């Protein structure tokens, strides 16, 4: 079975075709700047990487371009669209309306639309991706796979906020958590590596990239996570603040005469590592400047590592222990220095790093803890697209 996986952003679309008989990625691509004359796409297949500048007004036009590439005589991977059995879509926010992946129909689209207030940039794009597929490939099953679903197992006392309860009842304000597809994939993968049932493991997965979240996974279920109502919460990120004293926001708004929209931009686009360092949102740039003696660069990294380690410890408290810590996503998979600094702060928990193994683990699956470490530490490259494809296959088999 061949599954097309789509990850629709407000101005972008990522795609993969996966042969589920072998779990082989036949092709992957990324279309950027939808609606702009500068739009282009990158198409990777059979060791080739093709970059083409081609404008498109909307997601439907982009999908036509994607299908042209899939059918291309030179670098296509299928001879007919009939070879695509179904389509899996990453949808960021399912609110409390969805507690599992679902086959898409008109009612599902309506419910995703009702969650737009909780993810105003992401959910509309997800809907556009679904509608484009329904238009261009009528009759093909579409499955919505939600980033929030994995966290539906959070106990209520951990997802409720200590504000007037009426705001939860009226607006659904609570912790939802994100990166659930990645947390699910990594936890299942480390269970396979260790040869132990996931139900017998206490896992803390650190999805650390430009967006970042920590998740405590016990018995295969999320019981604590760092992101909240939105992906702004939790640990600091490239440009996002993470958790703050809420009065910081209202104080700055008053002093700077900010609108809520301007405050939102400040918290999501101008904070985090970029905010403190005043240099960049990219760890590599900041590490380079810190090595030259830049104090703000070093301060931003110190703050970043401390707060990540603190949340890992919080997750250990939530599970009353931890068997394995996993690092994934851009920084988690490639940030050798960050992994070292974070793990140093966890030595009180019995975490010991094998420095050579850590140095060698660059975007590869590897154990990086020492033999005498009381807690196993692994680098596990995430594969959200494969997880979406697995969920899509499961739902299609169960419902069709």
Residue, then its C-alpha position, 0 to 999 in steps of 0.5 A: x500500500x502506498x500512502x501520501x503523507x501531507x503536512x500543510x503549513x499556512x504557506x508551505x506543504x511537505x509531502x512524502x509517499x511511503x510504501x507501507x509494505x516496506x516502510x520505504x520513503x519513495x519520495x519526499x518534498x517541500x513546497x515553500x512560499x505558497x502565494x508568492x512569486x518566489x515560491x519553489x519546491x524541493x523534490x527528493x527521489x532516488x538520491x536526486x534532489x531537484x529544486x524548481x521555482x514554480x508559483x502557485x496561488x493556493x494549496x490546490x494548485x500546489x497539490x497539482x504540482x506535487x502530483x506532476x512530480x509524482x508522475x514525472x517521467x524522469x523523477x516520478x515514483x508512480x505511473x498513475x494516481x491510482x497507485x496512491x491508496x490513501x492520504x494522511x494529514x498532519x493536523x496540529x490541533x484537535x482540541x477535546x473533539x478528537x481523541x484518536x486519528x479519524x477518517x475525514x468526512x464533512x463532519x470531521x472538517x467542521x470539527x477541525x474548523x471549530x478548533x481554529x481558535x486554538x491553532x489559527x495558523x495551522x488548522x486552516x492550512x490542514x483543512x486546505x490540504x484535505x480539501x485540495x486532496x478531495x478535489x484532486x483525488x476524489x474518492x481516496x480516503x483521507x485520514x486526519x492525524x492530530x498532534x494533540x491526540x497523544x496527550x489526551x491521556x494527561x490526568x485532569x489535574x495536570x492539564x487544567x490551569x489554576x484560573x477561573x474554571x469558567x474559562x475552561x468550560x467556555x473556551x476550552x482553555x487547558x494544557x493540550x500538548x503538541x508534537x504528539x506524533x513525534x513523541x509517539x514515534x520515538x517512544x515506540x522506537x526506543x521500546x523496539x530497540x530495548x526489546x521491552x514492552x512499552x507498557x513496562x517503560x518510563x520514557x522522557x522524550x525531548x523533542x528539541x528543535x525550533x519548536x520544542x517539547x518534553x514529554x513523560x511517557x509511562x506505559x506508552x501514554x503521555x502523562x505530562x508534557x511541556x507545551x500547553x494551550x499553544x506551542x508557545x508554552x514550556x521550555x524556551x525555543x528558538x524564538x518562543x518564550x516558553x513558560x513565563x510569569x503571566x504578569x510579565x506579558x501584561x506588564x510589557x503590554x502596558x509599558x510598550x502599549x502593545x496590542x494582544x497581536x503584538x504581544x503574541x508576535x513578541x512571545x512567538x517570534x522575538x523571544x527564546x534563544x533569539x530574545x536573550x542572545x540578540x543574535x539568532x534563533x539557530x543554536x549553531x550561530x549562538x554556540x559559535x558566538x558563545x565560543x568567542x566570548x559573547x556573554x549574551x550568547x552564553x547566557x541564552x544557552x545556559x538558560x536554555x539548558x537549565x530549563x530543559x533539564x528542569x523539565x526533564x526532572x519534572x517529568x521524572x517526578x510525574x512518573x516517579x522515576x525514568x528508565x530512558x531519556x531520548x533526544x530527537x528533532x533538530x537540536x536533539x539529534x544534532x546538538x552534541x553540546x546541548x545534550x552534554x550540558x543538559x545531561x550534566x545537570x541530571x547527574x543527580x538522577x544517575x544520568x551519565x553520558x558516554x562523551x565519545x558516543x555523544x560526539x559520534x551521535x549526529x543525526x543517527x540512532x545511538x545510545x549515548x549513556x555510559x555503561x554505569x548510567x542508571x538512566x539510559x540515554x538515546x538519540x532517536x531521529x524522529x519520523x513523524x511522516x512514517x507515524x502518520x502513515x502508520x496511523x493512516x493505514x490503521x484507520x483505513x483498515x479499521x473503518x473501510 
